[in-house]
Amino acid sequence: MNAGQCDWIHTGDREQLGAAGEDLARRHLERSGWTIEAQNVRFRHGELDLVACQELACGELLVAFIEVKSRRRCDRYSPALAVGFRKRRTIARLAQEYIRARGRRQARYRFDVITVDYSSRPASLQHIQGAFDASGNTC
């Protein structure tokens, strides 16, 4: 998916690059019918980039915990590879904390990764649905 010409950024600041990538990911999800429940949820041991919800055809609620990875150059490897086992396991643990805090146990849960590649113009975005499971293993 192309993120759009207006989304091309020239920056040396990692935080600004990450924030821009998260904004692109949020807009992509909203255009795809997702409701953003939370963004940049901070816990003692880490942060959840995006938490999005979507009602399934069966009436069940699907909650996705989404890690967003942005890169200026993706010639060596995909940004998705930067989400290693330890990071995936941390996200799964943070998701459990989030679920306990929200009291929402009746939903279906999924772990996604969205990559934003700024090496092309316009920037490109890839949404990897169900990228890993609750134990941190790739699917």
Secondary structure, DSSP 4 states (H G I P E B T S, - for coil): -EEEGGG------HHHHHHHHHHHHHHHHHHTT-EEEEEEEEETTEEEEEEEEEE-TTS-EEEEEEEEEEES--SSS-GGGGS-HHHHHHHHHHHHHHHHHHT--SSEEEEEEEEEETTSSSEEEEEEEEEE-TTS-B-
